[in-house]
Structures are given as C-alpha cells and as structure tokens.
Amino acid sequence: MIIARAGEPIAILTAYKPPRRKIAPPGSLEGQGWMAEDFNASVDDLFDALKDGEAPAANETPAAAPGK
C-alpha cells in the first residue's frame, strides 16, 4: 500500500518480516560454564541436617548472614 500526499508517494506500507534468529553453532559456549568439584557428591549430610529436632520451625526467621 502506498500513502501519498498531494499525489506524491510519501510512504510504502509492507508486511512485517521479523528478523531471522541466529542459531549458535554447537560448542559455541564451550569454556564459559563451570561445574563444582563436588556436584556429584552424596547429599546424605544435607538430609542428616534436616532430621527431627534439628530443622528450624516454620515460623522462625533465619539468622541474618554476617555482614548484612
């Protein structure tokens, strides 16, 4: 569609074409992430800390972290 003023074209309306998304090639993020040394370590200690009587009550607020 052409928009004209006084017989002179001033604008052309066309369908919107979204820009093509670039797909990153495989391996392009290599070396940019890290994994903890103990990511696969047993979580038994975590569950031991949550045994009866050791977990804080639901209405207790946790202590503030040092320096905050």
N, C-alpha and C positions, 0 to 999 in steps of 0.2 A: 504494500500500500504506500502510495506517495502522498505526502502532505505538501500542499502548495499554498503560497500567499501571492495574491495578485498574478496568478498564472505562472509563477516561478517555483519550481520544486525546492523545498527547504529541508525536508526530512524524508527518509525512507524507513518504514516500519517493516521489520522482518521477524520471523520466528526466533525465539531464544534458543541458542545452542549452548548447553553447559560445557565448560572446558573439559577436555579429556583428562581423566585422572591418571597419573603416572604410577605404575606398579613398580615397587622396589625390586631389584633383582635378588634372587636367593643369595643369602650370605652377606648382604649389604650392611647388616647390623653386627657382624662378627667383631668381637672385641669390645663392644660398647656396653655389655652387661656383665654382671658378676654373680657368683653363687657362693654362699657362705661355705666355709670348710666343713661345717657340721650339719649341712642341710639334710643329710640322710641319717643323722644320729637318732638314737632312741628318744622318745618323749616320755619315758617312764618317770623321770624326775618331775616333769610337769604335772603328771597325774598324781604323783605322790603328794605334791603340794596342795592338791585340792581334796584330800581325804577329809572325812568328817572331823569337824572341830578346828580345822586349820584354815578353811576358807573364810573370808570376811562376810559378815551378814549383808543382806541385800540393801539395808538402809544405812549402812556405814559408808562414809565417803573415804576414798583412798587418800593417803597422806600425799602432800604436795612433793613434787620432785625437788631435790636440792637445787638451789639457785634460781628458783622460780618464784 
